Amino acid sequence: MDLNTTCKCPMTVVVLGDTHIPSDMDRIPDDTIDRIRDLTPSIIFHTGDIEKPNVIQELNLIAPVFAVRGNRDVLYWNHYPAICNFTFQGVKISLFHGQGDFWHYLRLKIISIFRTINPLYLLDQIPEEAKDAQILIHGHTHFPFLWNDDQRVLLNPGSLFIENPDKHFPEPSFAVIRWFEPQRISIEIFYKTTEWHSYCNKELDRKIFCSEER
């Protein structure tokens, strides 16, 4: 999908996922919705494990939502794609959940019982449709992470709702991509204790987004 037809710089993208709203709740907490709304996003990306479709409906009231399915979205498997590819200002962005095939999923599940998963695991199982993307956005591990080299960016916004506070990253989190101009963006991850705080913030090297320098 070409985002240039509907968006322009400056553009703000809220990236979230693994919402996992528990059975005794119907929606995302008000303070989280308010925080997202205050950012006035142009669009919202959801990395999967939606579980409750009203999550997407509520987010759509703030900005258009593009969502992919996660391994726990079995009831809505045909409602969401496995991967979404976008282009904006000459940059390819790929959005997917990141659990891989069954054996990759099982391996990650076993590893996570004993230790934190190395966030760079994804580099060994990038979907074929995403291998030429410069920005790779995924979820699944619930561990917020931002990394780049001179060719691509890897972003995991973490989980917007924490089921188990004993996990390796116990706070809710999400990310914001701010596209100031065609070759200048920043990415920031926020997490919540009693209030929302910045976890990390990086302005990315313009050469990642310039085809003549790649």
C-alpha positions in Angstrom: 0.0 0.0 0.0 1.3 3.4 -0.9 0.8 5.7 2.1 1.8 8.7 0.0 -1.7 8.8 -1.4 -3.3 9.5 2.0 -0.4 10.8 4.2 2.2 13.5 4.0 5.1 14.8 6.1 5.0 15.5 9.0 3.4 12.2 9.8 2.9 10.5 13.2 2.4 6.7 13.4 1.4 5.0 16.6 2.7 1.4 16.7 1.2 -1.0 19.2 0.3 -4.6 19.5 -0.3 -7.7 21.7 -3.2 -5.9 23.2 -4.4 -9.1 25.0 -7.4 -7.5 26.7 -8.4 -9.8 29.6 -11.8 -11.5 29.7 -13.0 -9.2 32.5 -12.4 -6.1 30.4 -14.0 -5.0 27.2 -11.6 -2.3 26.0 -8.3 -0.6 26.2 -8.0 1.5 29.4 -9.1 5.1 29.1 -5.7 6.6 30.1 -4.0 4.6 27.4 -6.6 5.7 24.8 -6.1 9.3 25.9 -2.4 9.0 25.6 -2.6 7.7 22.1 -5.2 10.3 21.1 -3.0 13.1 22.5 -0.3 12.1 20.0 -2.8 12.9 17.1 -1.5 10.0 14.9 -2.0 10.0 11.2 -2.3 6.2 11.2 -2.0 3.4 13.7 -0.2 0.1 13.2 -1.2 -3.0 15.2 1.3 -5.9 15.2 -1.3 -8.6 16.0 -2.7 -10.7 18.9 -5.7 -8.4 18.8 -8.1 -11.0 20.3 -11.0 -8.6 20.6 -12.1 -6.8 17.4 -13.6 -3.9 19.4 -9.9 -2.9 20.1 -9.6 -2.1 16.4 -12.9 -0.3 16.3 -12.0 1.9 19.2 -8.6 2.8 17.7 -10.2 3.6 14.4 -12.0 6.4 16.2 -8.6 8.0 16.7 -7.0 7.3 13.3 -7.1 4.7 10.5 -5.8 1.3 11.8 -3.7 -1.2 9.8 -3.5 -4.5 11.6 -2.1 -8.0 11.0 -3.1 -11.2 12.7 -1.1 -12.8 15.5 -1.0 -16.4 16.7 -3.8 -15.8 19.1 -6.2 -14.3 16.6 -7.6 -17.7 15.6 -11.2 -16.6 15.8 -10.5 -13.8 13.3 -7.9 -15.5 11.2 -9.4 -14.5 7.9 -10.2 -10.9 9.0 -6.6 -9.7 9.1 -3.6 -10.5 6.8 -0.4 -12.1 8.0 1.7 -9.2 6.7 1.2 -5.7 5.4 3.7 -3.9 3.2 3.6 -0.1 2.9 5.7 2.5 1.1 6.1 6.1 2.2 8.6 8.6 0.8 10.5 5.8 -1.0 10.8 3.7 2.1 9.3 0.2 2.4 7.7 -0.7 5.7 6.7 -4.3 6.6 4.2 -5.0 9.4 3.8 -8.6 10.8 3.4 -10.5 14.1 6.8 -12.3 14.1 6.0 -15.7 15.5 7.2 -17.5 12.4 6.1 -21.0 11.4 5.0 -23.6 14.0 8.6 -24.8 14.7 9.9 -21.2 15.2 6.9 -20.5 17.4 7.5 -23.6 19.5 11.2 -22.8 19.8 10.6 -19.3 21.0 8.0 -20.5 23.5 10.5 -22.9 25.1 13.3 -20.3 25.2 11.0 -17.7 26.8 10.4 -20.0 29.7 14.0 -19.9 30.8 15.3 -16.6 29.6 14.7 -13.4 27.6 14.5 -14.0 23.9 17.3 -12.3 21.9 15.3 -9.5 20.1 17.5 -10.0 17.0 16.0 -13.5 16.5 13.8 -12.0 13.9 16.7 -11.4 11.5 16.9 -15.2 10.9 13.2 -15.6 10.0 12.1 -12.4 8.1 9.1 -13.3 5.9 10.0 -13.4 2.2 7.7 -10.5 1.5 9.5 -8.3 4.0 13.2 -9.1 3.1 13.6 -5.9 1.1 11.9 -3.7 3.7 13.9 -0.9 5.4 11.6 -0.8 8.4 10.5 -4.1 10.0 7.8 -3.8 12.6 6.7 -6.9 14.6 5.4 -8.0 18.0 4.9 -11.4 19.7 7.7 -11.3 22.3 6.1 -8.4 24.4 9.6 -7.0 24.7 9.9 -3.4 23.3 13.0 -3.1 21.1 14.5 -0.7 18.7 17.6 -1.5 16.6 19.1 -0.5 13.3 22.1 -1.0 11.1 23.0 0.8 7.9 20.3 -1.1 5.9 17.2 -1.5 8.1 15.3 -0.8 11.2 13.8 -3.4 13.5 11.0 -2.2 15.9 8.9 -4.1 18.4 6.5 -1.8 20.3 6.0 -4.4 23.1 2.6 -5.3 24.6 -0.1 -2.7 25.2 -1.5 -4.8 28.0 0.5 -7.0 30.3 -1.1 -10.3 31.2 1.8 -11.5 33.4 3.8 -8.9 35.4 6.4 -11.5 36.1 7.5 -11.5 32.4 10.8 -10.0 31.3 9.3 -6.6 30.5 6.4 -6.1 33.0 5.0 -2.7 31.8 2.7 -1.9 29.0 4.4 -0.2 26.0 3.9 1.2 22.5 6.0 3.1 20.0 5.7 6.3 18.0 7.2 6.9 14.6 7.5 10.6 13.7 8.2 11.3 10.1 9.4 14.9 10.0 10.5 15.1 6.4 11.2 12.5 3.6 14.6 11.5 4.9 14.3 12.3 8.6 12.4 10.2 11.1 12.6 9.5 14.8 11.2 6.5 16.7 10.3 6.6 20.4 9.1 3.8 22.7 6.9 4.6 25.7 6.2 2.5 28.7 3.8 2.9 31.6 4.3 2.6 35.4 1.9 5.0 37.1 2.4 7.4 34.2 3.8 7.1 30.6 7.6 7.5 30.3 10.0 7.4 27.4 11.9 4.1 27.2 14.1 5.0 24.2 14.3 7.5 21.4 16.3 7.4 18.3 16.6 9.7 15.3 17.6 7.5 12.4 20.5 8.0 10.0 19.2 9.4 6.7 21.3 7.1 4.6 19.0 4.2 5.6 16.2 6.0 3.7 18.1 7.2 0.7 18.3 4.7 -2.1 21.3 6.4 -3.7 23.3 5.8 -0.5 22.3 2.1 0.0 
